[in-house]
Amino acid sequence: MEAKQPKLEPIGVAPRSRRISVNRVIVWGALGVLLYVAHVAFIPIALALLFALILSGPVEALHRRHVPRSLSAAFILMIVLSGIAGLTALMWTPTQEWFAKAPQTMTIIKQKVSPIAKVLNHLDELRKNAGNIGAQGHAAASTAAASAPVVTESAPVLIVDIGGAALTGILTFAIVTLFLLTGGPPMMARMTAAFADNLKASYVLHIIDNVRAEVGHFYLITTLINIGLGFATGITLWAWHMPTPFLWGALAAIFNYVPYAGPGASLLVITGVAMVSFSTLGPVLGAAGSYVVIALIEGQIVQPLLVGRRMEVNPLLIFLGLWFGGLFWGIAGIILATPTLVALKVIAENSKAGKPMMEFLGPNNQALNRDAALRKLARRI
């Protein structure tokens, strides 16, 4: 018998697997460019998907009690939007006061950090002196550029443009969220299965139910934890006689939704306000140190006990998600980065071939022994 000759690819033609990989790279690259260019259209829809995923649990609970999905969706969405509007109204007046005092505040901060500023100014002068070498040849070009007229829009036109875009985005977000909550998981399963020939609607519905339950429970507990953290921060700063302490507590609660970067931003804000408010170093360190203690208790004890480590994601991936999310979509991208990674982890956990993705998304150290010790201590208490 003659040996079977291996099938050879034609000369000048890439192997089929390589062509598929290149096509996938091109598709994902085109998708990234589309999401970046058309972010104004996609951001309200992405936020609506997130809110529908989180709020579908209460809507389905009311639906199981024979309340129509449309009524329960409108009721839950109205409560959430009213809460957001109420929190914004409470924070509006003290925030406006701080914005009005911004020039004075910046002057005080400059005075407090003047020793550091002197060193930085000296380094900046050295850099400018080094950059002035050969700058005479560019003087004429810079003069011509400076003399060119600058066309600016009036303030009312800019306000109308920004306000109109924001209003359109808010209306799109509310309408899409309402439709997603009204349709429920069955609608999402049918829509998803229509774009994947190898998936059945029942299997997609099972995954969506798991994602909805896990992510909804995760953010419900996280919201309660953040409310407690904000209240504890506000009480502590009030004890240190900080101005508008509950404003900074509410800000800390909101920032705490963003892992790692959120508590860091809260610490910077609290430290800056304390530097402006106090004339001595002791209260500044006391206020900042108190928040650090509260944040450590929340992150290392409260959250592992109430949420657990199963929903944790690799910190490097969270940082990259925040970076690329902020680069592509700004604040909305930062908001969506963490829930997207958490949802991907839940999908991988409930998929047949999701083990590699679970290992990729999982944290480096699960800290199982520490979590067991914490739960054992909690049971004793």
MITORMAR-497671 format. One record per residue (C-alpha): residue in three letters; residue number from 1; chain; x, y, z. Coordinates in steps of 0.25 Angstrom, whole numbers. Layout:
<rs>
{'ALA' NUM 'A' {X Y Z}} ...
</rs>
This chain:
<rs>
{'MET' 1 'A' {0 0 0}} {'GLU' 2 'A' {5 14 -3}} {'ALA' 3 'A' {7 23 8}} {'LYS' 4 'A' {-4 34 9}} {'GLN' 5 'A' {3 47 5}} {'PRO' 6 'A' {0 59 14}} {'LYS' 7 'A' {-9 70 8}} {'LEU' 8 'A' {-1 82 5}} {'GLU' 9 'A' {-6 96 5}} {'PRO' 10 'A' {-4 104 -9}} {'ILE' 11 'A' {8 112 -10}} {'GLY' 12 'A' {6 127 -5}} {'VAL' 13 'A' {-7 123 2}} {'ALA' 14 'A' {-7 124 18}} {'PRO' 15 'A' {-12 112 26}} {'ARG' 16 'A' {-27 112 29}} {'SER' 17 'A' {-25 113 44}} {'ARG' 18 'A' {-16 125 42}} {'ARG' 19 'A' {-26 132 33}} {'ILE' 20 'A' {-37 130 43}} {'SER' 21 'A' {-28 136 54}} {'VAL' 22 'A' {-25 148 45}} {'ASN' 23 'A' {-40 150 42}} {'ARG' 24 'A' {-43 149 57}} {'VAL' 25 'A' {-33 160 60}} {'ILE' 26 'A' {-39 169 49}} {'VAL' 27 'A' {-53 167 54}} {'TRP' 28 'A' {-49 170 68}} {'GLY' 29 'A' {-41 182 64}} {'ALA' 30 'A' {-52 187 55}} {'LEU' 31 'A' {-62 185 67}} {'GLY' 32 'A' {-52 193 76}} {'VAL' 33 'A' {-52 205 66}} {'LEU' 34 'A' {-67 205 65}} {'LEU' 35 'A' {-69 205 80}} {'TYR' 36 'A' {-59 216 81}} {'VAL' 37 'A' {-64 225 70}} {'ALA' 38 'A' {-79 223 73}} {'HIS' 39 'A' {-78 223 88}} {'VAL' 40 'A' {-89 234 89}} {'ALA' 41 'A' {-99 223 83}} {'PHE' 42 'A' {-94 211 91}} {'ILE' 43 'A' {-92 217 105}} {'PRO' 44 'A' {-107 218 109}} {'ILE' 45 'A' {-109 204 103}} {'ALA' 46 'A' {-98 198 111}} {'LEU' 47 'A' {-102 205 124}} {'ALA' 48 'A' {-117 201 121}} {'LEU' 49 'A' {-112 186 120}} {'LEU' 50 'A' {-105 187 133}} {'PHE' 51 'A' {-116 193 141}} {'ALA' 52 'A' {-126 183 134}} {'LEU' 53 'A' {-117 172 139}} {'ILE' 54 'A' {-116 177 153}} {'LEU' 55 'A' {-131 181 154}} {'SER' 56 'A' {-137 169 147}} {'GLY' 57 'A' {-137 161 160}} {'PRO' 58 'A' {-147 170 168}} {'VAL' 59 'A' {-155 171 155}} {'GLU' 60 'A' {-156 155 153}} {'ALA' 61 'A' {-159 154 168}} {'LEU' 62 'A' {-171 163 166}} {'HIS' 63 'A' {-175 156 153}} {'ARG' 64 'A' {-175 142 161}} {'ARG' 65 'A' {-186 149 170}} {'HIS' 66 'A' {-194 151 158}} {'VAL' 67 'A' {-190 166 156}} {'PRO' 68 'A' {-189 169 141}} {'ARG' 69 'A' {-174 171 136}} {'SER' 70 'A' {-178 184 130}} {'LEU' 71 'A' {-183 190 144}} {'SER' 72 'A' {-172 184 152}} {'ALA' 73 'A' {-162 189 143}} {'ALA' 74 'A' {-167 203 143}} {'PHE' 75 'A' {-169 203 158}} {'ILE' 76 'A' {-155 198 161}} {'LEU' 77 'A' {-148 207 151}} {'MET' 78 'A' {-156 219 156}} {'ILE' 79 'A' {-151 216 170}} {'VAL' 80 'A' {-137 215 166}} {'LEU' 81 'A' {-137 228 158}} {'SER' 82 'A' {-144 235 169}} {'GLY' 83 'A' {-133 230 179}} {'ILE' 84 'A' {-122 235 169}} {'ALA' 85 'A' {-129 248 167}} {'GLY' 86 'A' {-131 250 182}} {'LEU' 87 'A' {-116 247 185}} {'THR' 88 'A' {-112 257 174}} {'ALA' 89 'A' {-121 268 181}} {'LEU' 90 'A' {-115 265 194}} {'MET' 91 'A' {-101 266 189}} {'TRP' 92 'A' {-104 278 180}} {'THR' 93 'A' {-104 290 190}} {'PRO' 94 'A' {-91 286 197}} {'THR' 95 'A' {-84 283 184}} {'GLN' 96 'A' {-88 296 179}} {'GLU' 97 'A' {-82 303 191}} {'TRP' 98 'A' {-69 296 189}} {'PHE' 99 'A' {-68 299 175}} {'ALA' 100 'A' {-71 314 178}} {'LYS' 101 'A' {-59 313 188}} {'ALA' 102 'A' {-50 306 178}} {'PRO' 103 'A' {-41 318 176}} {'GLN' 104 'A' {-39 320 191}} {'THR' 105 'A' {-37 305 193}} {'MET' 106 'A' {-26 304 183}} {'THR' 107 'A' {-19 316 189}} {'ILE' 108 'A' {-19 309 202}} {'ILE' 109 'A' {-14 296 196}} {'LYS' 110 'A' {-3 303 189}} {'GLN' 111 'A' {1 309 202}} {'LYS' 112 'A' {1 296 209}} {'VAL' 113 'A' {9 289 199}} {'SER' 114 'A' {18 301 196}} {'PRO' 115 'A' {31 293 200}} {'ILE' 116 'A' {28 282 190}} {'ALA' 117 'A' {24 292 179}} {'LYS' 118 'A' {37 300 181}} {'VAL' 119 'A' {45 287 177}} {'LEU' 120 'A' {36 284 165}} {'ASN' 121 'A' {37 298 160}} {'HIS' 122 'A' {52 297 161}} {'LEU' 123 'A' {52 285 153}} {'ASP' 124 'A' {42 291 143}} {'GLU' 125 'A' {51 303 141}} {'LEU' 126 'A' {63 293 138}} {'ARG' 127 'A' {54 286 128}} {'LYS' 128 'A' {50 300 121}} {'ASN' 129 'A' {65 304 121}} {'ALA' 130 'A' {69 291 114}} {'GLY' 131 'A' {57 293 104}} {'ASN' 132 'A' {61 307 100}} {'ILE' 133 'A' {73 302 93}} {'GLY' 134 'A' {70 304 78}} {'ALA' 135 'A' {57 310 81}} {'GLN' 136 'A' {60 323 73}} {'GLY' 137 'A' {58 316 60}} {'HIS' 138 'A' {43 313 64}} {'ALA' 139 'A' {40 327 69}} {'ALA' 140 'A' {34 332 56}} {'ALA' 141 'A' {25 320 55}} {'SER' 142 'A' {20 321 69}} {'THR' 143 'A' {18 336 67}} {'ALA' 144 'A' {9 333 55}} {'ALA' 145 'A' {2 322 62}} {'ALA' 146 'A' {-1 331 74}} {'SER' 147 'A' {-6 342 65}} {'ALA' 148 'A' {-17 333 58}} {'PRO' 149 'A' {-31 336 62}} {'VAL' 150 'A' {-37 326 71}} {'VAL' 151 'A' {-52 323 68}} {'THR' 152 'A' {-60 320 81}} {'GLU' 153 'A' {-74 317 83}} {'SER' 154 'A' {-82 325 93}} {'ALA' 155 'A' {-85 319 107}} {'PRO' 156 'A' {-100 318 104}} {'VAL' 157 'A' {-98 310 91}} {'LEU' 158 'A' {-88 300 99}} {'ILE' 159 'A' {-98 298 110}} {'VAL' 160 'A' {-110 295 101}} {'ASP' 161 'A' {-101 286 93}} {'ILE' 162 'A' {-96 278 105}} {'GLY' 163 'A' {-110 278 112}} {'GLY' 164 'A' {-117 273 99}} {'ALA' 165 'A' {-107 262 98}} {'ALA' 166 'A' {-108 258 112}} {'LEU' 167 'A' {-123 258 112}} {'THR' 168 'A' {-124 250 100}} {'GLY' 169 'A' {-114 240 106}} {'ILE' 170 'A' {-123 239 119}} {'LEU' 171 'A' {-136 237 111}} {'THR' 172 'A' {-129 226 103}} {'PHE' 173 'A' {-124 219 116}} {'ALA' 174 'A' {-138 220 123}} {'ILE' 175 'A' {-145 215 111}} {'VAL' 176 'A' {-136 203 107}} {'THR' 177 'A' {-135 199 122}} {'LEU' 178 'A' {-151 199 123}} {'PHE' 179 'A' {-152 191 110}} {'LEU' 180 'A' {-141 181 115}} {'LEU' 181 'A' {-148 179 129}} {'THR' 182 'A' {-162 178 122}} {'GLY' 183 'A' {-157 167 113}} {'GLY' 184 'A' {-149 160 124}} {'PRO' 185 'A' {-139 148 122}} {'PRO' 186 'A' {-147 141 112}} {'MET' 187 'A' {-146 152 102}} {'MET' 188 'A' {-131 153 105}} {'ALA' 189 'A' {-130 138 103}} {'ARG' 190 'A' {-137 139 89}} {'MET' 191 'A' {-129 151 84}} {'THR' 192 'A' {-116 144 88}} {'ALA' 193 'A' {-119 130 83}} {'ALA' 194 'A' {-123 137 69}} {'PHE' 195 'A' {-109 141 67}} {'ALA' 196 'A' {-102 128 71}} {'ASP' 197 'A' {-106 116 63}} {'ASN' 198 'A' {-100 106 73}} {'LEU' 199 'A' {-107 111 85}} {'LYS' 200 'A' {-121 107 89}} {'ALA' 201 'A' {-130 117 95}} {'SER' 202 'A' {-132 109 108}} {'TYR' 203 'A' {-117 108 110}} {'VAL' 204 'A' {-115 123 108}} {'LEU' 205 'A' {-127 126 118}} {'HIS' 206 'A' {-120 117 128}} {'ILE' 207 'A' {-107 125 127}} {'ILE' 208 'A' {-115 139 127}} {'ASP' 209 'A' {-122 134 140}} {'ASN' 210 'A' {-109 131 147}} {'VAL' 211 'A' {-103 144 142}} {'ARG' 212 'A' {-115 152 147}} {'ALA' 213 'A' {-115 145 160}} {'GLU' 214 'A' {-100 145 163}} {'VAL' 215 'A' {-98 159 158}} {'GLY' 216 'A' {-111 165 164}} {'HIS' 217 'A' {-107 159 178}} {'PHE' 218 'A' {-93 163 177}} {'TYR' 219 'A' {-97 178 174}} {'LEU' 220 'A' {-108 178 184}} {'ILE' 221 'A' {-99 173 196}} {'THR' 222 'A' {-88 183 190}} {'THR' 223 'A' {-98 194 191}} {'LEU' 224 'A' {-102 191 205}} {'ILE' 225 'A' {-87 191 209}} {'ASN' 226 'A' {-84 204 202}} {'ILE' 227 'A' {-96 211 209}} {'GLY' 228 'A' {-90 206 222}} {'LEU' 229 'A' {-76 210 218}} {'GLY' 230 'A' {-81 224 214}} {'PHE' 231 'A' {-89 226 227}} {'ALA' 232 'A' {-77 221 235}} {'THR' 233 'A' {-68 231 227}} {'GLY' 234 'A' {-78 242 229}} {'ILE' 235 'A' {-79 240 244}} {'THR' 236 'A' {-64 239 246}} {'LEU' 237 'A' {-61 252 238}} {'TRP' 238 'A' {-72 259 246}} {'ALA' 239 'A' {-65 254 259}} {'TRP' 240 'A' {-52 261 253}} {'HIS' 241 'A' {-60 274 251}} {'MET' 242 'A' {-59 273 236}} {'PRO' 243 'A' {-68 282 228}} {'THR' 244 'A' {-79 275 220}} {'PRO' 245 'A' {-75 262 225}} {'PHE' 246 'A' {-87 254 219}} {'LEU' 247 'A' {-84 259 206}} {'TRP' 248 'A' {-70 253 206}} {'GLY' 249 'A' {-77 240 212}} {'ALA' 250 'A' {-86 239 200}} {'LEU' 251 'A' {-75 242 191}} {'ALA' 252 'A' {-67 231 197}} {'ALA' 253 'A' {-79 221 196}} {'ILE' 254 'A' {-80 225 181}} {'PHE' 255 'A' {-65 223 178}} {'ASN' 256 'A' {-65 210 185}} {'TYR' 257 'A' {-72 203 174}} {'VAL' 258 'A' {-59 205 166}} {'PRO' 259 'A' {-49 195 172}} {'TYR' 260 'A' {-35 200 176}} {'ALA' 261 'A' {-36 213 169}} {'GLY' 262 'A' {-49 217 176}} {'PRO' 263 'A' {-44 217 190}} {'GLY' 264 'A' {-31 223 186}} {'ALA' 265 'A' {-38 235 180}} {'SER' 266 'A' {-47 236 193}} {'LEU' 267 'A' {-34 237 201}} {'LEU' 268 'A' {-28 248 192}} {'VAL' 269 'A' {-41 256 193}} {'ILE' 270 'A' {-42 254 208}} {'THR' 271 'A' {-28 258 210}} {'GLY' 272 'A' {-29 270 202}} {'VAL' 273 'A' {-41 275 209}} {'ALA' 274 'A' {-35 272 222}} {'MET' 275 'A' {-22 280 218}} {'VAL' 276 'A' {-31 292 214}} {'SER' 277 'A' {-40 291 227}} {'PHE' 278 'A' {-29 289 238}} {'SER' 279 'A' {-17 298 241}} {'THR' 280 'A' {-9 287 248}} {'LEU' 281 'A' {-4 273 243}} {'GLY' 282 'A' {-11 265 254}} {'PRO' 283 'A' {-26 266 249}} {'VAL' 284 'A' {-21 264 235}} {'LEU' 285 'A' {-14 251 238}} {'GLY' 286 'A' {-26 247 247}} {'ALA' 287 'A' {-37 249 237}} {'ALA' 288 'A' {-29 242 226}} {'GLY' 289 'A' {-24 231 235}} {'SER' 290 'A' {-38 228 240}} {'TYR' 291 'A' {-43 226 226}} {'VAL' 292 'A' {-32 217 223}} {'VAL' 293 'A' {-36 208 235}} {'ILE' 294 'A' {-51 208 230}} {'ALA' 295 'A' {-47 204 216}} {'LEU' 296 'A' {-38 193 221}} {'ILE' 297 'A' {-49 188 230}} {'GLU' 298 'A' {-58 188 218}} {'GLY' 299 'A' {-49 182 208}} {'GLN' 300 'A' {-42 171 217}} {'ILE' 301 'A' {-53 167 226}} {'VAL' 302 'A' {-67 172 223}} {'GLN' 303 'A' {-67 169 208}} {'PRO' 304 'A' {-61 155 209}} {'LEU' 305 'A' {-71 151 220}} {'LEU' 306 'A' {-83 156 212}} {'VAL' 307 'A' {-79 155 198}} {'GLY' 308 'A' {-68 144 198}} {'ARG' 309 'A' {-56 142 189}} {'ARG' 310 'A' {-64 135 178}} {'MET' 311 'A' {-67 147 170}} {'GLU' 312 'A' {-53 153 171}} {'VAL' 313 'A' {-46 156 158}} {'ASN' 314 'A' {-31 157 156}} {'PRO' 315 'A' {-26 171 160}} {'LEU' 316 'A' {-18 173 148}} {'LEU' 317 'A' {-30 171 139}} {'ILE' 318 'A' {-38 180 147}} {'PHE' 319 'A' {-27 191 146}} {'LEU' 320 'A' {-27 188 131}} {'GLY' 321 'A' {-42 189 130}} {'LEU' 322 'A' {-42 202 137}} {'TRP' 323 'A' {-31 208 128}} {'PHE' 324 'A' {-37 203 115}} {'GLY' 325 'A' {-51 206 119}} {'GLY' 326 'A' {-47 220 123}} {'LEU' 327 'A' {-39 222 110}} {'PHE' 328 'A' {-51 217 101}} {'TRP' 329 'A' {-63 222 109}} {'GLY' 330 'A' {-59 232 120}} {'ILE' 331 'A' {-66 231 133}} {'ALA' 332 'A' {-77 221 127}} {'GLY' 333 'A' {-65 212 123}} {'ILE' 334 'A' {-60 212 137}} {'ILE' 335 'A' {-74 209 143}} {'LEU' 336 'A' {-76 197 133}} {'ALA' 337 'A' {-62 191 134}} {'THR' 338 'A' {-64 183 147}} {'PRO' 339 'A' {-78 178 145}} {'THR' 340 'A' {-74 173 131}} {'LEU' 341 'A' {-62 165 136}} {'VAL' 342 'A' {-71 159 147}} {'ALA' 343 'A' {-82 156 137}} {'LEU' 344 'A' {-71 149 129}} {'LYS' 345 'A' {-66 141 141}} {'VAL' 346 'A' {-81 136 144}} {'ILE' 347 'A' {-83 132 129}} {'ALA' 348 'A' {-70 124 129}} {'GLU' 349 'A' {-74 118 142}} {'ASN' 350 'A' {-87 113 136}} {'SER' 351 'A' {-81 109 122}} {'LYS' 352 'A' {-76 95 119}} {'ALA' 353 'A' {-63 100 114}} {'GLY' 354 'A' {-61 112 123}} {'LYS' 355 'A' {-50 106 132}} {'PRO' 356 'A' {-39 113 125}} {'MET' 357 'A' {-46 126 125}} {'MET' 358 'A' {-49 124 140}} {'GLU' 359 'A' {-34 122 143}} {'PHE' 360 'A' {-31 134 134}} {'LEU' 361 'A' {-41 144 141}} {'GLY' 362 'A' {-39 138 155}} {'PRO' 363 'A' {-30 145 166}} {'ASN' 364 'A' {-16 140 168}} {'ASN' 365 'A' {-18 137 182}} {'GLN' 366 'A' {-32 132 186}} {'ALA' 367 'A' {-29 133 201}} {'LEU' 368 'A' {-38 122 205}} {'ASN' 369 'A' {-31 119 219}} {'ARG' 370 'A' {-33 134 222}} {'ASP' 371 'A' {-48 134 218}} {'ALA' 372 'A' {-50 121 226}} {'ALA' 373 'A' {-44 127 238}} {'LEU' 374 'A' {-52 140 237}} {'ARG' 375 'A' {-65 132 235}} {'LYS' 376 'A' {-62 124 247}} {'LEU' 377 'A' {-59 136 256}} {'ALA' 378 'A' {-72 142 251}} {'ARG' 379 'A' {-80 130 255}} {'ARG' 380 'A' {-73 131 269}} {'ILE' 381 'A' {-77 145 270}} 
</rs>
